[in-house]
Amino acid sequence: MKNIIISIAQDNTSEILYQNLDYETESKLFCIQNYEELLSRISKTKDINLVILSDAYLDTQQAVASLKKLNPRPKIQVYSDRIENVQSPDMEFFPQSDFELEKLIKNALATLDPEGLKNRTEIPDYVPFSIKYFYNINSFMSDIYIKLKKRGIEEFVKRINANEEIDRETLEKYEVSGLEFLYIRKPYRFHFINQAVNESIGGLKKAHLSELAQQLDEEEHPLQVKTILNAADDTYQLSAEMLLNMGITENTIKITKASIASMKKTLKNMDTITALLDRLLKEKLSYAYKRTHITTMFAVEVLKRIDWFSKEQLPQLIEQLVYASFLHDILLTDEKLLRIHSKLNLYQADLSEQEKKLVLNHANMTSTLIQKYPKAPNHVDVIIKQHHGTSNGIGFSVNLNASLPKLVIILMVAERLVMKLLDFKKGEDRLEQVFNDLEEEFNLPTYKKVTDCLKESIISAARSK
């Protein structure tokens, strides 16, 4: 068995790529997501036969430079539209668009074992896929089957016709009955895998946003950074390209979308929360949705970069942050209330006594609601209660509290950044000043660490351009 290192996201969507690449190439795979992890894996694993790098998940320029210094170095395949081809017998270059399973397998086998296609274990006529991968797909180009066993003989029975709408309720009934897999005919397996992966961010990739650019001080920052949004544009949409320009990776987009879907499903029986959440998710042009959604993704990026937690903790922490981010201000349905983030703001705002009471108590009220629902992730109620810096969820803290839970601090800083970006004025504001203001407001070391992660995310994306 050969060893392959591949830069690929380790989330539910990319799991299908990982499992099938492992299966089809008959290799042991090591998935890495950042430069440090790449070096660590190479140092720990003997006899690496192939390293597959992709711009989507790694700084390929830096990785290639390091791998070239190894002696002996493994075979390297680079999927990138940015890096210049380096003439080397150990290195092959492919366009980023080729980073899909069928081409990955073909290229890997051609490098590792030119005869591999002939010698591989025969793929069965019907290939199994977990039911969970069918939930995000509206229809598929070929028939979909279930497997039945009659008198010890396996039989595959068509359940969904080619190009027929895939009904979610039908899938749920299959799961309740104990069915784990649906089956695709062998010739269509790669089409299904690529569709399953791409569907999760397809809507975002199709969304259109006129590019809004802001030039930083050229002497200090010779980079052009695209801002994350155009708040004045009534046609606002979240764009994958736009988010990538601000350092929010495709991995984070997919994780966030999957977590939102999971949250919506688990909260469906909470009358008050469900109604408010449904309203928020439907109003994609609203200030509330823009602020919440982008804050969530920035917070997830911080979690992936900061060194406060172990890798094993990340899935649970991401789930907690997504819930807290979407629910912490769910009771504030008016934009003028959402813009209040301090005692001074509250004093200056023209609010009724009822509105002031809601602003002062919304964190505690929402936390209490969440406590009543056992399916919510652990500690979400605490994050929500303390997101304005007070331990009891009432009012706003005057001074920063370094002893707050770390997820609370991440949410607070990420949200303030997004609020500043939402008010960003083209031609008047500079991104550099946004971060100067953020660092002045959050000047304790713990908070500054979060600010540094956010800045690192944006600047690294700008450098890659």
C-alpha positions in Angstrom: 0.0 0.0 0.0 1.3 3.5 -0.9 1.1 6.6 1.2 -0.5 9.8 -0.3 -0.7 13.2 1.4 -3.5 15.3 0.0 -4.6 18.9 0.8 -8.3 18.6 1.2 -10.9 19.8 3.7 -11.9 17.4 6.4 -15.6 18.1 6.6 -18.7 16.1 5.9 -18.9 17.2 2.2 -15.3 16.4 1.5 -15.4 13.1 3.3 -16.9 11.5 0.2 -13.9 12.6 -1.8 -11.5 11.3 0.8 -13.2 7.9 1.1 -13.4 7.2 -2.6 -9.9 8.4 -3.4 -8.7 6.0 -0.7 -10.8 3.2 -2.1 -10.1 3.7 -5.8 -6.3 4.1 -5.5 -5.9 1.5 -2.8 -3.6 3.8 -0.9 -3.3 5.1 2.6 -4.3 8.8 2.6 -3.3 11.6 5.0 -5.5 14.7 4.7 -3.9 18.0 5.6 -5.4 21.5 5.6 -2.5 23.9 6.3 1.2 24.3 5.8 2.3 23.4 9.3 0.3 20.2 9.2 2.0 19.3 5.9 5.5 19.6 7.4 4.4 17.7 10.5 2.9 14.8 8.5 6.0 14.5 6.2 8.2 14.4 9.3 6.1 11.6 10.9 5.4 9.4 7.9 8.1 7.4 6.2 8.0 6.6 2.4 5.6 9.3 1.2 4.9 8.3 -2.4 2.8 11.3 -3.5 1.8 14.7 -2.3 -1.3 16.3 -3.9 -1.6 20.1 -3.4 -4.6 22.3 -4.2 -5.0 26.1 -4.1 -8.4 25.5 -2.5 -7.0 24.2 0.7 -3.3 25.3 1.0 -0.8 28.0 0.1 0.7 25.9 -2.7 3.5 28.3 -3.5 4.9 28.0 0.1 4.3 24.2 0.1 6.1 23.6 -3.2 9.1 25.6 -2.1 9.4 23.5 1.1 8.9 20.2 -0.7 11.6 21.0 -3.2 14.1 21.2 -0.4 13.4 17.6 0.8 16.0 15.0 -0.1 14.7 12.6 -1.2 11.4 14.3 -2.0 8.1 12.5 -3.0 6.4 12.9 -6.3 4.3 16.1 -6.2 1.1 17.0 -8.1 0.0 20.6 -7.9 -3.5 21.8 -8.8 -3.3 25.5 -9.2 -4.0 28.4 -11.6 -1.5 30.7 -9.9 1.8 29.0 -9.4 4.3 29.0 -12.2 5.3 25.6 -13.6 8.6 24.6 -12.1 10.6 22.2 -14.4 11.2 19.2 -12.3 11.0 15.4 -12.9 9.3 15.1 -9.5 6.5 17.6 -10.1 3.4 17.8 -12.2 1.0 20.7 -12.7 -2.7 20.6 -13.4 -5.3 23.4 -13.6 -7.4 23.9 -10.4 -10.5 22.9 -12.3 -9.1 19.3 -12.6 -9.2 18.9 -8.8 -12.1 16.4 -8.9 -12.1 12.8 -8.0 -12.0 11.1 -11.4 -9.1 13.2 -12.6 -7.3 13.0 -9.2 -7.4 9.2 -9.4 -6.3 9.0 -13.0 -3.4 11.4 -12.4 -2.4 9.7 -9.1 -2.3 6.2 -10.7 -0.4 7.5 -13.7 2.3 8.8 -11.4 2.4 6.0 -8.8 1.7 3.0 -11.0 1.2 3.3 -14.8 -0.2 -0.2 -14.8 -2.5 0.5 -11.8 -5.6 0.9 -13.9 -5.2 -2.6 -15.2 -4.3 -4.2 -11.9 -7.0 -2.5 -9.6 -9.6 -4.5 -7.8 -12.7 -4.6 -9.9 -15.2 -1.9 -8.9 -18.7 -3.4 -8.2 -21.5 -2.6 -10.7 -23.5 -0.8 -8.0 -21.5 1.6 -5.9 -22.8 2.5 -2.4 -23.1 6.1 -1.1 -24.3 7.2 2.3 -27.9 8.6 2.2 -26.6 11.9 3.8 -25.0 12.8 0.5 -28.3 12.8 -1.3 -30.0 15.4 0.9 -28.4 18.4 -0.9 -29.1 17.1 -4.4 -32.3 18.0 -6.2 -31.9 15.3 -8.9 -29.3 13.1 -10.5 -28.6 12.1 -14.1 -28.9 8.3 -13.5 -31.3 5.9 -11.7 -30.8 5.5 -7.9 -31.1 2.1 -6.3 -31.6 0.4 -2.9 -30.1 -3.0 -2.1 -32.4 -5.9 -0.9 -31.4 -9.4 0.2 -33.8 -12.2 -0.8 -32.9 -15.7 0.2 -29.2 -14.7 0.6 -29.1 -13.2 -2.9 -28.4 -9.4 -3.3 -30.8 -7.6 -5.5 -30.7 -3.9 -6.5 -34.1 -2.2 -7.0 -34.6 1.1 -8.6 -36.2 3.7 -6.3 -35.5 7.1 -7.9 -35.6 7.6 -11.7 -32.9 9.5 -13.6 -33.5 13.3 -13.5 -36.4 12.8 -11.1 -36.7 15.2 -8.1 -35.2 13.7 -5.0 -37.7 14.0 -2.2 -36.3 14.8 1.2 -39.1 13.1 3.1 -38.5 9.9 1.2 -34.8 10.0 2.2 -35.8 10.5 5.8 -38.2 7.5 5.7 -35.3 5.3 4.3 -33.1 6.4 7.2 -35.8 5.7 9.8 -36.2 2.2 8.3 -32.5 1.5 8.9 -31.3 2.0 5.3 -27.8 3.5 5.3 -26.9 3.5 1.6 -28.3 4.2 -1.8 -26.6 2.9 -4.9 -25.4 4.4 -8.2 -24.4 2.4 -11.3 -20.6 2.2 -11.6 -20.3 4.4 -14.8 -22.0 7.3 -13.0 -20.1 7.2 -9.7 -17.7 10.1 -10.4 -20.6 12.2 -11.7 -22.4 11.7 -8.4 -19.3 12.5 -6.2 -18.6 15.7 -8.1 -22.2 16.8 -7.9 -22.4 16.0 -4.2 -19.4 18.1 -3.4 -20.2 21.0 -5.7 -23.9 21.3 -4.8 -23.0 22.4 -1.2 -21.6 25.7 -2.5 -23.2 25.8 -5.9 -25.7 28.5 -4.8 -23.0 30.7 -3.5 -20.8 30.3 -6.6 -23.7 31.3 -8.8 -24.5 34.4 -6.8 -23.5 37.6 -8.4 -21.9 40.6 -6.6 -20.4 43.7 -8.3 -16.8 43.9 -7.1 -16.1 46.5 -4.6 -12.4 47.2 -4.2 -10.5 49.2 -1.6 -6.8 50.2 -2.2 -4.7 50.1 1.0 -1.8 52.5 1.5 0.5 51.4 -1.3 3.7 52.2 0.6 2.8 50.1 3.6 0.5 47.5 1.9 1.1 47.0 -1.8 -2.0 44.9 -2.0 -5.5 45.4 -3.4 -8.1 43.9 -1.0 -11.7 43.4 -2.0 -14.2 44.2 0.7 -16.6 41.6 1.7 -19.8 43.3 0.8 -21.6 46.3 -0.7 -24.1 47.3 1.9 -25.8 49.9 -0.2 -26.5 47.4 -3.0 -30.1 46.1 -2.9 -29.0 43.1 -5.0 -26.6 42.0 -2.3 -25.8 38.3 -2.3 -23.1 36.2 -0.6 -20.6 35.3 -3.3 -18.1 32.5 -3.0 -15.5 34.5 -4.9 -16.0 37.5 -2.7 -15.7 35.5 0.5 -12.5 33.8 -0.8 -11.1 37.3 -1.4 -11.5 38.0 2.3 -9.9 34.8 3.5 -13.0 32.8 4.1 -12.2 29.4 2.5 -14.5 27.1 0.6 -14.1 24.7 3.4 -15.6 27.2 5.8 -18.4 28.0 3.4 -19.4 24.4 3.2 -19.0 23.8 7.0 -21.2 26.8 7.7 -23.9 25.8 5.3 -24.0 22.2 6.6 -24.1 23.5 10.2 -27.0 25.9 9.5 -29.0 23.1 7.9 -28.3 20.9 11.0 -29.3 23.7 13.3 -32.5 24.4 11.5 -33.4 20.7 11.6 -32.7 20.2 15.3 -34.6 23.4 16.3 -37.7 22.7 14.2 -39.9 22.0 17.3 -39.1 25.2 19.2 -42.0 27.4 18.2 -40.5 30.8 19.1 -37.0 30.2 18.0 -38.0 28.3 14.8 -40.3 31.1 13.6 -37.6 33.7 14.1 -34.8 31.6 12.6 -36.9 30.8 9.5 -37.5 34.5 9.1 -33.8 35.4 9.4 -32.7 32.7 6.9 -35.3 33.8 4.3 -34.4 37.5 4.5 -31.0 37.2 2.8 -30.9 40.9 1.8 -31.5 42.1 5.4 -28.8 43.6 7.6 -29.5 40.9 10.2 -28.8 38.0 7.8 -25.7 39.6 6.3 -24.2 40.4 9.7 -25.1 37.0 11.2 -23.9 34.8 8.2 -20.6 36.6 7.6 -19.9 36.8 11.4 -20.4 33.0 11.5 -17.9 32.3 8.8 -15.3 34.7 10.1 -15.7 33.1 13.6 -15.2 29.6 12.0 -12.0 30.9 10.2 -10.7 32.1 13.6 -11.4 28.7 15.2 -9.3 27.0 12.4 -6.4 29.4 12.8 -6.1 30.0 16.5 -4.1 27.7 18.8 -6.5 27.6 21.7 -8.1 24.2 20.9 -7.1 20.8 19.7 -8.1 19.6 16.2 -10.4 17.0 17.8 -12.4 19.7 19.4 -13.1 21.7 16.3 -16.3 20.0 15.0 -18.0 20.5 18.3 -16.8 24.0 18.8 -17.8 25.0 15.2 -21.3 23.7 15.9 -21.5 25.7 19.1 -20.3 28.9 17.4 -22.8 28.5 14.5 -25.7 28.1 16.8 -24.6 31.0 19.0 -23.9 33.3 16.1 -27.3 32.7 14.5 -29.3 32.8 17.7 -27.7 35.3 20.0 -29.6 38.3 18.6 -32.6 36.4 17.3 -35.1 38.4 19.4 -33.8 41.7 17.9 -35.8 41.9 14.7 -35.3 45.6 14.0 -32.0 46.8 12.5 -31.7 49.8 14.8 -31.6 47.4 17.7 -29.0 45.2 16.1 -26.7 48.2 15.7 -26.5 48.8 19.5 -23.4 47.2 21.0 -22.6 49.4 24.0 -24.1 51.5 26.8 -23.3 54.7 24.8 -25.1 53.4 21.7 -28.1 52.6 23.9 -28.1 56.0 25.5 -27.8 57.7 22.1 -30.5 55.6 20.3 -34.0 56.9 20.0 -35.9 53.9 21.5 -39.1 53.3 23.4 -38.8 52.0 26.9 -40.0 48.6 25.7 -37.2 48.5 23.0 -34.6 49.5 25.6 -35.8 46.8 27.9 -35.5 44.2 25.1 -32.0 45.3 24.1 -30.8 45.2 27.8 -32.3 41.7 28.4 -32.2 39.9 25.0 -29.1 37.9 25.8 -30.5 36.5 29.0 -33.9 35.9 27.5 -32.5 34.0 24.5 -30.2 32.0 26.7 -33.2 31.0 28.9 -35.1 29.9 25.8 -32.2 27.7 24.6 -31.7 26.1 28.0 -35.2 24.6 27.6 -34.2 22.7 24.4 -32.1 19.6 25.0 -30.9 19.2 21.4 -29.0 22.5 21.4 -25.2 21.9 21.7 -23.6 22.2 25.1 -22.6 25.7 26.3 -24.5 27.6 23.6 -26.7 29.2 26.2 -23.6 30.5 28.0 -22.1 31.9 24.8 -25.4 33.7 24.1 -25.8 35.0 27.6 -22.3 36.5 27.7 -21.9 37.9 24.2 -22.1 41.5 25.4 -19.4 40.9 28.0 -21.7 40.5 31.1 -21.9 37.2 33.0 -25.7 37.5 33.7 -26.7 38.4 30.1 -28.1 41.8 31.1 -26.8 45.1 29.6 -23.3 45.8 28.3 -20.0 45.5 30.0 -18.0 48.7 30.4 -14.6 47.1 30.5 -13.3 44.0 28.6 -13.4 40.8 30.6 -10.4 38.5 29.9 -12.0 35.6 31.8 -15.0 35.2 29.4 -15.1 31.9 27.6 -12.9 31.9 24.5 -15.9 31.2 22.1 -17.6 34.3 23.5 -14.5 36.4 22.7 -14.2 35.0 19.2 -17.9 35.8 18.5 -17.6 39.4 20.0 -14.6 40.3 17.9 -15.7 38.7 14.7 -19.1 40.4 14.9 -17.6 43.9 15.5 -15.4 43.4 12.4 -18.4 42.5 10.3 -20.4 45.5 11.7 -17.6 47.8 10.6 -17.4 46.2 7.2 -21.1 46.5 6.7 -20.7 50.3 7.2 -17.6 50.4 4.9 -17.7 53.3 2.5 -16.0 53.0 -0.8 -13.5 55.8 -1.4 -13.7 57.0 2.2 -12.7 54.1 4.4 -9.6 52.0 4.5 -9.4 48.4 5.6 -6.2 49.3 7.6 -8.2 51.7 9.7 -10.9 49.2 10.3 -8.4 46.9 12.0 -6.8 49.8 13.9 -10.2 50.7 15.4 -10.8 47.0 16.1 -7.5 46.7 18.0 -8.1 49.8 19.9 -11.5 48.6 21.1 -10.3 45.0 21.9 -6.9 45.8 23.4 -6.5 42.9 25.8 -4.1 40.1 24.7 -6.8 37.5 24.4 -9.0 39.6 22.3 -6.0 40.9 20.2 -5.2 37.3 19.3 -8.6 36.9 17.7 -8.1 40.2 15.8 -4.7 39.0 14.6 -6.4 35.8 13.2 -8.9 37.8 11.3 -6.3 40.1 9.9 -4.1 37.1 8.9 -7.1 35.6 7.1 -7.7 38.7 5.0 -4.1 39.6 4.3 -3.1 36.0 3.3 -6.0 36.0 0.8 -4.8 39.3 -0.6 -1.3 38.0 -1.0 -2.5 35.0 -2.9 -4.0 37.3 -5.5 
